[in-house]
Amino acid sequence: MFEACADPKAIEGLTWAACYLTSAKHVDFYWSFLTVLLLLAITAPAALGMGFLGATAARSHVAPVSWLGKVYIWMVRGVPDIIFFLFFVIALDQVIEYSKSLAVCADHAWPWQGLEFRVCPEAKVPLSKSSPFWHQAYGFMLAVVTFAIVFGAFVANVIFGAMNAVPRAQLETAEAYGMSRRQVFRRILIPQMWVYALPGLGNLWMILIKATPLLFLLGLKDIVYYARELGGSKTQAYEYPHGDWRLWYFLGLMVFYLTFTRVSEIGISKLTRKLSHGQATAGGEALRRAGA
Amino acid sequence: MTCWETIQAYGLRSIGIGENLLPRSDFTLCQQFTLIGSGMLWNIYFGVLALVAGFFLANAIALARNARNPLIRKPADWYVFIFRGSPLFIQFFLAYEALVMLPKGGVDILGIHLNTAWTTRAWAGALLVLFLNTAAYSAEIFHGALKSIPKGDLEAAEAYGLTGWKKFIRIEWPTMLRLGWPAYTNEAIFLFHATTLVFFSGFPAFAQKGDALYYANYFADKTFNPFVPYPIVAFYFILLTLAVTFFYGRVNRHLNRHLPSNIRSKIRLRPQLIR
């Protein structure tokens, strides 16, 4: 990056450190933090959407729809989330490739033959001749969908609880004013449910942050991958030889996560205060008393 | 090979008893059920030991957080913050790298030679991390419960002349457990779920002795078919969750036995404690 870094073996001290920390691989490492943030930025709204759909479905008056929603909500309770992560990433990929093979392949053979999953080359997603960027992007997309499905179930659980927590009298009053079921849902239930959902959603946001290192398990080059790669001891054959520094890299990741969760915690408590304003809850009452 | 022979060969494979080689081709449903079930032994081992040991540390930490002396309170606060604020996955990696750095030959402390090689093995190293982690989460639960003990109960205790240690052991501690128990049940369930991370996070599985998810992953990699092994682990974990809920429910009933039945706190499962 800098001119002084042309011959890393000849430099020492601070210059060495500066050159080391700006090497091409380290720059990739810094970009991978952005991958994590990008994952959070896409997954959080997607999971919120999935959760909202799930909770609404579970409240539905049509029995099959309500069962579907309830199964989705119940799904994450008994089974570790890591199993879902490992499962969905392969399963989604295979389902996508199988559906594509039905459309583009000449023979529609059952793809799970013996010890392999085989579809014709045209049905591969992405095609084997596409650039590495597309392979990475597809892997990231699968990860996002997986996270959205699993966390959507958590969110659905919270929102379903929050919808049930809205005082019944509020809804009955709205019905007494002649609102239809849809109007009650849109005008009364949804605006009031957020204050009940917020503690749970805040909790989930923290869990989501803490689940991002699992990207490593899904085979993406994320921060854990780079911390292991860069920290591993390097012999003289490398430009910047050093001992086993993985401990320090992981300490760095730890600090990153601690800062991130701490900042989120403060943000969430501010938001809670704001949303409790004027609500008929203990929090709202405390705010009213403090103001009076 | 009949299914019964498979069970004899692989039923205890995860702890090194039985057939040495894992199946390599012609995977039967019975093999998958047996091996994954044998892996559950590790999940139960990690979960039970971490919970039992963690319970005691959690009580100590919860009390320390309630102390007036900042020299006791602050370290406890930091301990809980560090273990609750960072991903368990990273904690595993960090612990493994730190334990690897211990001198290979062992250390001499006060003339006693301590062997350190075993600390990097999953059965010890991962157990240590899970123990510290669950202690932090449970301490938070118990601390919250300690703070929400009704004021009237404490005043009543004092009115009867109970003070200090007696008040704590007879009134505060049982009430704390009773109030915190539903949340603690969730913590126990999600600790069992967290044990599946062990063999995916730095700690190597020696001689392919791994936990349930390790074997499920093995089968999924070999057969390219995730639709069989993962539902099998899921099935085992649902059974485990039911067993944990049953056991904690019994304890909950015991803790609430003096209350009229209509105001007992019921245990509700809430997936808010995965880490």
Interface residues (C-beta under 8 A of the other chain):
Chain A: V76 R77 G78 V79 P80 D81 I82 I83 L86 F87 I90 A91 Q94 W112 L115 E116 F117 F154 N157 V158 G161 G200 N203 L204 I207 I209 K210 A211 T212 P213 L214 F216 L217 V224 A227 R228 G231 D244 R246 L247 F250 L251 L253 M254 Y257 L258 T261 R262
Chain B: S25 F81 I82 G85 S86 P87 L88 F89 I90 Q91 F93 L94 E97 A98 V100 M101 F192 H193 A194 T196 L197 F200 L213 A216 N217 A220 K222 T223 F224 N225 P226 F227 Y230 V233 A234 F237 I238 T241 L242 L269 R270 P271 Q272 I274 R275
